[in-house]
């Protein structure tokens, strides 16, 4: 597994993971799915100060993610 900085093109998959967690777990403060445009805005505004990270395993199209805050 390789951890690297997330790119803007990773945001849709990151959001899929976050929205699944919002609907199915308590591991997220969100309680309903969030829209992609809001996540792009958050990424654009925050990723330089608070790096977003992805962990890529054998299938690089299926990243895990987090951000440093």
Secondary structure, DSSP 8 states (H G I E B T S, - for coil): -EEEE--GGGHHHHHHHHHHHHHH-SSSS-SS---HHHHHHHHHHHTTTS-EEEEE-SSTTS-EEEE--
